Amino acid sequence: MLSLRPRQLLLLSLVGAFATMALKSLAWYLTGSVGFLSDAVESLVNVAGAGFALIMVSIARRPADNSHPYGHSKAEYLSAAFEGGMIFLAALVILATAIERLFNPQPISTLGIGTLLTVLASLINLAIAMLLLKGGKQYNSPALEGDGKHLLTDVWTTAGVVIGVGLAVLTGHNWLDAAVAIAVALHILHEGGGILYRAANGLMDKALSDSRISEIEQALEHFASGKVQFINLRTRAAATLQFAQVDMQVPGHWTVEQAHQLADDAERAMQQLGVELSVHIEPQHAHGTPTNPVTEYKGI
């Protein structure tokens, strides 16, 4: 298991982003390559994204209060939306610079040193990306996962830039440098769109995955006392928090205490799975034959 907490991982990402931005900016300064410039600009996005993600994760970890009874976990989606917007801005800057250089190619110099610096920065990004992705999976954090995927995309982007710049030097066709920068910008736009899409899905209370829903249904099967039905299961994710609601139909002769005890047991079991379950109790067949049964118990 990963020992670093989410805030520690994002602090590491922020430090790494500053380091890689410095290395890539120096590579651009030494070579004059617009391809390396595009890589340096994307590193600036990494700095902004990691910094904002750190702030949002700190807010998301705050406990529920009177103003936010369901917690603050959705703040992580704001981090993803911010990062997506910054990516779009960076892509526009790269496109403007690359298109101008496409019509006015310039020779590239000191390729060896620039390439070495860029590859070193990419290796730093790769190591941090692996840690962020592992942490995102362990802590179920969209902010960590989003930052990790962005850094991993940056690694592949850098590989493309190095290849493009190398081809420009080897062939003497300096326009290849600008062409690769344009391709990088379009790729960044695509990545930004994906991040924004995932953030919007989170803010719209998307349901849990099918496998997670199946896990919840199986857990409910352990609660059999008399003839009981769990119907109309609804789920939603709020970044690191998961919520579910279900209607529990019980026989009409049950006491309130008996039904309430079973509902409490089910809710406690869901808490062990990391799901905040709310159970609505109603008498059997209160709305006729259920059309969306979760599971049915035929006990006593």
N, C-alpha and C positions, 0 to 999 in steps of 0.2 A: 504493500500500500504506500501511496505517496505521503511523505511526512510534511510537505509544505502546505500551508493553508491557502485558500483562494487569494487573500490580500497579499501574502508573501509571493505567490506566483506572479501576480500582476506587478508588484514592485520589481521583481526580477525582469519581467518583460519590459517595463519602463526603462530600467537601466540598460538592458540590451538594445532597446530601440535607439537610445541616445548614442550608444557605442557604434551601432551599425550605420546610423545616419552620418556620423563623423567620418567613418571609413569610406562610405560611398561618396560623400561630398568631396573628400580628398581625391578619390579616384576620378571623379568628374573634372576637378580642378587641374589634375595632372595631365589628363588625356584630352579634354575638350570634347569628349563624346557625349552626344545628346542621349544616347542609349544609357550611359552611366548616370546622366542627369535624371532621366526618368526613374531609374532605380533609387536615386537619392531622394527624390520628391516623395516616392512611395514610403520611404523610411520615415519621412516627416509625418505621414499619415499614421504610421505605426506608433510614433511618440504620442500624437494626439489621442489615438484610440486607446492605448494602454493607460494614459493618464486619466481619461474620462471613465474608462472601465473601472479603474481603481476607486474613483469617487462613487460610482454607481453601486459597486459591490459593497462598499462600506455602508451606503444607505440601505441596500437590500437586506443586509444582515441585522438591521434594527428590528427589535421585537414588535409585535402588534400593539397598537395603542387605540385610544378612543376614536381618533381620526382615521386610522387604517386598521380596522379589526381583522383583516385578512393578511396583515403584514405588508412589507415594502418590497417584496421580491421582484415585482415587475420593473423595478428600476433598472435591472440588468438589460431589459429590452431597449430601454432608452440609450444605453451604452451602444448596443448593436446598431440602432438607427443613426446615432451620431457618427459612428465609424463608417457606416455606409455613405452618409453625406460627405464626409471628408474624402472618401475614396473617389467619389464623383468629381469633387473639386480638384483633386490631384490629377485625375485623368484629363480634365479640360486643360490644365496648365501644361501637361506633357504634350497633348495634341497640338496646342498652339505653337509650342517651341519646336516640335518635330516637323510640323508642316512647313514652317519657315526654313528649317535646315534642309528639308527635302529639296526645296527649290534653290537653296544656296549651300551646297555641300562644302564641308571644311575638312581638311586632313586631320587624322587622329595621330597623336604622338604618345610616347611613353606607355605603350599598351601593356607591357609586362608588369610594371608596378601597379597600374590601375586595375588590371585583372586580378592580381594577387590580393589587393586590398578588398576588392568586391567579393572574391571567393571566401576570404576570411570572414567578412560580414555575413555572408550567406550561411556559413557553418554555424555562426553564433545564433542566427535566426532559426536554423534547423533544430539545434539543441533545445532552445527555449520553446519552440513550437511543439515538440514532442512532450515536454513537461506540461504545457498548457492543455494539450489534448487529453493527456492522461488525467490531469486534474479536473477537466470539464466533465469527463465520464464519471470519475469518482464522486464528485460533489454535485453532479447534475446541474452544472452551471452554464447557461448560454453565453455569459460574458467570457468565461475562460475558453469555451469551445470556439466561439467566434474569433477571439484574438489568436488562438492557436491556428485555426484554419487560414486566417489572413496571413500569418507569418509563413505558413507552409506554402501558400500561394506565392508569397514574395520570394521564396527559395527557387521555385520553378521559373518565376519571372526573371530572376537574376541569371539563371542558367541560359534563358533565351537571349538576354542582353549580351552576355559574354560571347555566345555563338555568333550573334549578329555583328558585334564589333569586330570579332576575329575575322569573319568573312569580309568585312569592309577593308580591313588592313591587308589581308591576303590577296584579294582580287583587285584592290585599287578602286573599287566602286564605293565611294564614300556615302552615296545615297542609301546604301544598305543599313547604315547606322540609324538614319532617320526612319527608314521603313520599319526596322525592328522596334523603335521607340513608339511608333504609331500602333503597332500590333500589341505592344505592352499596354498602352493606354486603353485600347479596346478591351483587352483582357481584364484590366482593372475595373472598367465600367461594368463588365459582366459580374465580377466578384461583388462590387458594391450593390448591384441589383439583387443578388442572392441574399446578402446580409440584410438589406432592407425588407425583403420578402419574409425572411424568417422572423424579423423583429415585429412586422405587422401581424403575422400569424400568432405570435405570442400575446400581443396586446388584445387580440380578438378572442382570447380564451379558447384556443384550439384544444380538442379532446386529446386525451392520452393515447399512446400508441396501442394498437390492437393487442400486442403481447402483454402490455401492462393491464389493459382492461380484462383480458383473460385471466391474469393473475388475481385480480380483485374478485372476479366471479368465482374462481376456485376457492378463494379464502372464505367467501360467504357460504359455501356449501357445508362448512363445518358447524353451522348454527342451525340445528334441527331440534325443535321442541314443539310438538303438535304439528298442525298443518300450517305451514308458513310459506309465503311467497315473497321474493325480492324482485321488484319490477322497476322499469323506467330508470335504469342506471345511467347517470350523466356524470361525465368527468371533465376536468379542465386542468391545464398546467399554468402555473405562474412562476416561471423560471425554476428555482430550486424547490418550490413548493408544489404539491399535487393535491387536488381536491376531488371529491366524489360525493354525489348525492344519490340516494336510492329510496324508493317507497317500499316499506315492509308491511305486507298485508297479513294480519293475524286473525285467528278465529274470533267470532263475535263474543264468545263467552269468556275470553281471557280478561284478566284484570289489567288495569293500567300499569300496575307495578310489575306484573309478569312480562308484559310487552316491553316496558321500558328497560328492564334488566337485560333482555335479549339484545335490544338495540345498543345498549352501552357496551355489551360484550363484543358486538360486531365492530363498533367504532374503535374500541381499544385494540382489536386485532388489526385493523387497518392502520392504526398508528405505528404498529410494529413494522409495517411495510412502507412507512413513510408517506401514507395517504391520510389526509384529513377527511373523514367520512361523516356525512350528516344523514341521519335516518329519519324519514317521515313515517309515522305509524298510522295505519288506518285499518278498519275492519275488513275481513275477507270479502271480496267481490263488491267493494264500495263503489266501483265504477264499472261493474259488470266483469266479463271475462277479460283479463289483461291481454293486451295485444303485443306487449314487449316484455315478456317474462325474462328475468335474469336466471333464477333457479327456483325450484319448488321443493318443499319438504313435505313428506307424507309420513309423519311420525305417529305419535299417540292418537 
